[in-house]
Amino acid sequence: MTADRSPRAGAGLKPEHQRHILDAQPDIGWFEVHAENYMGAGGPPHSFLERIRALYPLSLHGVGLSIGSAGGMTPGHLARLKTVADRYEPFVVSEHLAWSTHEGVFLNDLLPLPYDEATLALVTRHVDEVQSVLGRRILIENPSTYLRFEGEEMAETEFLRTLARQSGCGLLLDINNVVVSAANLGFDPAAYLAAFPVEHVGEIHLAGHAVLHDGAAPGGERLLVDTHDRAVSDEVWDLHRHLIGRLGPLPTLIEWDADVPAWPVLEAEVARAQSVLRQDGVSRARAA
């Protein structure tokens, strides 16, 4: 690790890499963990995470808060999230713009929301509640989507902009989700990023996606699936490089949640993201 305090690249923390990280202490900016994996009271997961937290900054990423649920969030879940956040003091807490619960049943997916005034009011109330309970600002992540709702009243970028303004939350910009949604819904990812409310972005995610072709996809069309099980695509890297050149360095995470590779493979992806951040910093210094 270095003492450099400028925004750096990080990686999702996986048990497969536990021994190597603790022994080698690689020079990496930070690690992200899924909050739900640490909502128990103790045991090996907490023992591991406490040792990691002594060495690296942490980002806490939620996947089960169901912030867009019409029936309201689960109080017990929010209380457990606060316990984890208080225990590990992450530099950022984030959640998805999605819903995943219904009448007490947790669904194994992050489901989309219609972008209309009623949904905006609902999500804003829930974000206010989360921030009040946690006592801190959170980031909301743009989703990967596979369909549109009829009768939507605003674009996703406008929904997120208004949400951030009304609730005071920040945004987590997942560039892979932009590429997946753009391919599936037929819009230009560069135009989406040009319209994105980047002034509210506090973190960037990069990940890999699967491409289904012909008979494997509905109607025989090309379908992208946000799988987090492979290296980041060239298209995502190109968009990341362009975005960093426009905004300057931002904390950037490599997500790799399935078919997790050996540590050197993941570390190389993080190093590539760090190279983009570093080159932008050098370019800006030369320009100044």
Secondary structure, DSSP 8 states (H G I E B T S, - for coil): -----S--EEEE--GGGHHHHHHH----S-EEEEGGGG-SSSSHHHHHHHHHHTTS-EEEE-SS--TT-TT---HHHHHHHHHHHHHH--SEEEEESSEEEETTEEEEEEE----SHHHHHHHHHHHHHHHHHHTS--EEE----S---TT--S-HHHHHHHHHHHH--EEEEEHHHHHHHHHHHT--HHHHHHHS-GGGEEEEEEE--EEE-GGGSGGG--EEE----S---HHHHHHHHHHHHHH----EEEE--SS---HHHHHHHHHHHHHHHHHHHHHHHHH-
